[in-house]
Amino acid sequence: MKSPYDIIKRPVITEKSMQGVENKVYVFEVAKDANKVEIGRAIEEIFGVKVEKVNTVNVLGKKKRMGVHSGYRADWKKAIVRLKDSSKTIEIFEGMV
């Protein structure tokens, strides 16, 4: 069984993801092979909160070019997590809003 820290890689900190923080919606980069149930359990275990809903998006890597050499950035998976209204907030996002 995978550790919760293997499933949740890092929080995604962008202007768009910070708009949802006041509604208890958080965005994380997760392992590509993780499913919604595993992601929800990992968030609950790591942060001690109650998850209401998890949406996932597979993000394709952008094409990049440097001179005559071209390639792609790595593909990754994004999870949008909504917490229950009765749940506490996640502390790492609090000072960023």
Secondary structure, DSSP 4 states (H G I P E B T S, - for coil): ---HHHHEEEE---HHHHHTGGGTEEEEEE-TT--HHHHHHHHHHHH---EEEEEEEEEPPPEEEETTEEEEPPPEEEEEEEE-TTSPPPGGGGGG-
